[in-house]
Amino acid sequence: MKIFLIGKPMIVASDGSRPTVPGHQPWAVLARLLCADRPLGRRELAAEIFPEVEDPLGALRWCLASLRRATGAKTLHSDPIVLNFPTDTCVDIWSLKSGEVEATGPNVFLEGVEPAASAAFDTWLLIEREHVSSRLYQCLRREAMRALSAGDHARARSLAERGVRCRPLDESGHIILVKCLAASGDIAAAVAHVDATETRFLKETGEKPTPALRAAARKTVTDPPHGVSKSAMIDALIKSGKAAVSAGAVDAGLDCLRRAAADAEKAGDEHLLAKALGQLGTSLIHACRGYDDEGALTLQQAADIASRIGSSDVAAEALCELGYCDALAGRRPSAAKYLEEALPYAQDNDECLAGIHAFVGFNLVDWGRVELGLSHFERSLEFARKAENRRREIWALGIGAWGLLRSGRPDEARDWLVQCLRLCDEIRWLAFRPWPVALLAEARLALHEMGNATRGDLEEALAISNQLADPCWQAAAARALALVDTDAGEYEAAARWLVHARERCCSVTDLYAGLLVEIMSDQVRLSKRIGDDKGAAELARQLLPVVARTHADAHLDFATAMLNPSSRPHRAGL
């Protein structure tokens, strides 16, 4: 038996027949049972689905009887209700959770099903649709990249096309599709899709996509450098490109890395090719705003080549960076898979292990699994100090402090941030400094240790962020200023800072999802604090799909309660 809840729901029996399930309510009942992370009692379910029916338990019994006729006499009995489906039953949302996805198919959870149910169920359905859409999009993106890396252009294109239908206004999916079209040799189709996408984005959002979309449709033509030893020259290009990117000469560095990859491919040196692609992908993600998708595709190629030829360090680094990219965007299950894959390749590489555990912690904290995430930050610090890698240590301290604040441990967060800033000053890593400055202000507010210099430090951090043109740091500094003004009772100024923080955070496609959720939550709290319940509810309505889409589980009950103050909080199951 197969049960499909994505698209127009249906049940396909083992003999191929499609039993009829009348009405919307039975599908609502079945979906609620299949997505729940625990058995549901009859009264609880009846109250959600039939809030205004005279005999809600009777209506539920009728629905369960209809579903039993479609699925089998032994199913859906007892209280709490037990599914009891045959062991070989295939449920599409269960398969999706394990990472399985078809190249073609519908995208909307319970498409066309809109039962007259309670506000709590309506909220659950809104959240679940976002969860399913997010999970589906992640799987499609991941599999399209894998297929493209493997040279299966037809499957890659189909997966990418479905991904674009799933998230039509997500530039990331369009970049993947354009890359698939270009890689298959259909440059005309790639350019046509870019033109159509730019027109649509301009019409529906008022802005064109970033230059990364059009860049994805172009072939890079470079002349290979001459030299006595090809491998030596290629390796020198990789090192030069990495150094140039680190020094801020991003375009020159990327050009070196692209030439290194082209020369390595021409020379048939797969180790150097994987190394060049890995560094190129990492540079695209960390040094160029809006190029995360091209960087991820390049890293996937590097990981596939490196794992095939046994270049463990290169494979570990590439998979680690793929995990970071997905964690930043809120694609948490996908990030977890990449990072899990990276660990066996890292082996005794302390520097790489420091990065993997830091990114695992980063992903888990914003997923709502804060304590587990913090344990990984602790391990990251151990490996970073063992490897004497100050940048890894700074990153783990600064981002780990974000987790400590979420955990309600501002005193420990303050200590980590003071260490982080000291190390930033020691190695002169000015570009990272705004983040710990912003978080240190939040920690000191919680500890009632605000000093006169705090606001000046934040304004300086914002100025540096503006010079760096880093939207994430700009948003973090603006949010911290909002928290300071809120503490001082300057609510209008705080509201303006939060609007600015949200605008800066959303000004790029590769935004930090966890920070956006926190900023939007701060806006809800501020509206509630000043007595604007209507405004708080509207902001919560904007927050809820973002929370669901980015798997920010710790914020789910908060957003739901703000939207439906009288409803009983619950979590979506997928």
Number of C-alpha atoms within 10 A of each C-alpha: 20 16 19 17 23 21 15 14 18 18 20 17 16 12 7 10 11 14 15 13 19 11 13 16 21 22 23 24 19 17 19 21 20 19 14 13 12 12 13 15 14 17 13 11 21 21 18 21 25 21 17 12 13 9 11 19 17 13 17 21 15 14 21 20 18 18 23 17 14 20 24 15 13 13 19 20 15 10 11 15 17 16 17 12 15 12 7 9 13 15 16 15 23 14 11 17 15 11 18 14 20 15 17 14 11 14 21 18 23 21 14 11 16 14 17 15 18 17 16 22 21 16 20 20 20 16 24 24 23 22 23 22 21 22 26 26 24 24 24 28 26 24 21 30 29 19 20 27 22 14 14 16 21 16 19 29 24 18 31 32 23 24 28 22 16 19 17 16 16 15 23 23 27 26 28 29 31 28 30 32 25 20 21 17 12 14 18 12 14 25 20 13 20 22 13 11 20 18 15 17 17 13 11 10 10 10 12 16 25 15 11 18 30 19 17 25 25 14 10 11 9 12 8 15 12 8 10 7 9 17 16 12 18 27 20 15 23 28 17 18 28 23 14 19 22 14 10 11 14 19 14 15 24 24 17 25 32 23 23 31 27 21 24 25 16 12 14 11 15 19 18 25 28 29 28 33 30 31 28 29 29 24 22 23 23 16 18 17 18 23 25 27 29 22 24 28 24 24 33 28 22 32 29 18 22 25 16 12 12 12 19 19 19 29 30 30 28 31 28 31 28 31 28 27 26 25 29 21 19 27 24 28 23 21 27 21 15 25 26 17 16 27 19 13 22 21 13 11 15 19 20 25 27 28 28 29 26 32 30 27 29 26 29 24 28 28 23 19 17 22 16 13 24 26 15 23 30 18 18 30 25 16 24 25 15 13 17 13 15 18 17 21 27 25 24 29 27 25 24 29 28 28 26 22 20 18 16 12 16 23 16 13 28 23 14 23 27 16 16 27 23 14 18 21 11 10 10 12 14 14 15 20 22 26 27 30 26 27 25 29 25 24 25 18 18 17 13 10 11 17 11 8 8 20 17 12 17 25 18 15 26 25 15 20 24 13 11 13 13 18 22 25 27 27 30 30 30 27 30 28 26 28 23 23 18 17 15 10 12 13 19 13 15 25 20 15 22 24 19 17 28 25 15 21 24 17 14 17 18 22 20 19 25 22 20 23 20 20 24 23 21 19 26 25 19 22 20 16 13 12 11 13 16 13 15 23 21 14 21 25 18 15 26 26 20 22 28 25 23 24 24 24 18 17 19 22 16 19 26 25 17 23 24 17 12 11 15 10 15 13 16 20 15 17
